[in-house]
Amino acid sequence: MSDHPLKDAAHWAQAAASQPPPEWEALTGIPLYMDQVVLYLTEQLAFLQREGGPPLLTSSMVNNYVKSGAVPRPEKKKYSRPHLGALAVLCMLKQVLSLQDIQTLLAGSDTAQGFYGLCREAHRAAMEELQARLEKSAQQGADPRQEALRLAAEANAKRAAAERILAQLAQGQEEKKAES
């Protein structure tokens, strides 16, 4: 760790951009039991985990996602690549979107593989953009607290915009169901 929080954050963003979640084909093709799923995804998404923070994924969370329909039911208590992809997306988005909003996103996708790829690429691009911004702010001697505030305010604004878009999409999905 360096002595400058912005440099440390830039290094973290660089590592996260250079090691995004695995490509679809790189997700294990071997069906996994619940404990294996939790361990596997915790390792794959470690860059999202805050030190000392709550776990990204637990068995209870997986069960709740299955009960809500956000993740398909496992086959013979085993989770396959589509399950892993959906759970990875949930882990990446649950800090900023509600489960209902994430389900709206998932419902509009043609394939789990396609949506996972879009999410993975969006994450990588966002991390690269963040890294460049943090490096520039560190070079300019920006106040870390002000930069953290700016990032938090932007995250909140972007979350609110995403929620508005998803609310309209959900309404459109409901109208289509009513017409059917």
N, C-alpha and C positions, 0 to 999 in steps of 0.2 A: 504494500500500500504506500502511496505517496503521501505527502503532507498536504495535498490539496484535494478537497472533496470533488471538485469538478473534473480533475484529471482522473481520479479513481472511478467516477461514474462514466467517464468517456472510455476508459479501459474495459469496464464491465459491458458497456454497449457494444464495443468492438468485438469482444468475445461472444456476446449473444448474437451479433449479426453474422459472425463467421461460423458459428455453430448453431444454426437455427434448429428447430425441431426436425427430426429425420424426414427424409423424403418418404412418400407413401410406400414405395417398394422396400425401403429400408426398415419400416416398422416390422417387427417380428411376424412371420407368417405362421408361427406355431401358436395354436390356441392356448391361452393362459387362464389359470384360475385367479380368483379375486386378489389374493395376496400378491401373486406374481404381477398382476396388472398394476396394482398400487406401487410396488417397488420399481417396476420397469418405467412407468411414466414419471415417477418422482425423479428417477435418474435422468431420463431424457429431457425433462423440463426443469432441471436444477437451477438454471439461470434465472428463472422466475421466482424462486424461493427466497424470501427475505430471511436473513439470519435470525434465528430465534423466533420467527413468526409461525403462525399456524401452518399445518401441512397443506400442500396444494391439493392433495387427493387422499381420501380415506375410504375404507370399505363402506362406511355409512353414506358418504357422498355418492359413490358409485351406485349403491342401492337406491338412493333417492332419485338419481338421474334416470335410472331404469324405470322406477315407478312412475315418474312424471312423463315418460315417453321420449325424453331427450336422447336417450341411448337405447338401442334395441335390446331386447331380452337376450341374455347369453344362451348359447346352445349347450345343453348338458353341463351347465355351470362353468362353461369356458367362453372366454372373450377372444374374438378374432380381430383381424386388422381393421375392419370397419368400426368395431367397438373402440379400439385404441385410438383411431383417428378422431372419432367423436369426442372421446374423453379428453384427448389432448387439446382440441379446440375449446372445450368447456373450461379446461384449466387456464388457457390463455386469455379467454374473454370474460370469465366470471368476476374478475375484479372491477370491471367497468360496465358490464351489462347484466341485466336480470336474466334468470333462466328462461323466462317467457320470451324475452327479446332474442336470446341465443337460439331458441327453438324456432322463432320466426325466420332467422337467418338460415338455419338448417333446412327448414321446410321449403325455402325457395331455391335450393340447390338441386341440380340434376343428379349428381352422384356424390357419395361421401368422399370419394377420392378427389374429385374436382374441387369440392369445397375445402377440403383439407389443404390441397395445394395452394388455393387462393389465400387461405389464412396464413399458411407458412410463408408465402412470398410477401404478403402485407407486413407480417411481423419482421422479416428480414429487412425490408426497405425502411420501415419505421426505425429500426435499430441503427441502420447506417446513417439515416438523417439525424437521429439523436446524437450519435457519436460525433459527427461533424460539428453539430451545434455546440456540444459540450466542450470539444477541443477548442473551438473558436472563443467561447466564453472564458475558458481557462487562460488562453493566450492573452486575452484582453484584460485579464485581472478582474473579471466580474465577481460580484459578491455572491458566494454560494447560496446564501439564504434567499436573496432576490431571484436567483436563477431557479431555485427549488419552488419558490412561489409562482414564478412565471410558468414553469412546467406544470404545476398542479392546476393553475387557472386554465391553461390550455387543455389539459386533460379533461377537466370538468366541462369546458365548453364543447369539446369534441364528443364527449359522452352524451351531453344533452342533445346535440345535433343528431347523433346516431339514434338515440331514443325516439326522436321525432320522426325520423325516416322510417324506423322499424314499426312505430305505431301506425303509420299510414300503410305500410306493407301488410301488417296484420289485419287492418281493416279491409284491405282489398282481398286478402285471403278469406276472410269471413264472408264477404259479399259473394265471392265465387262459390263458397260452400252453400250459401243460402239459395243461390240460383240453381244449384244442381238438384 
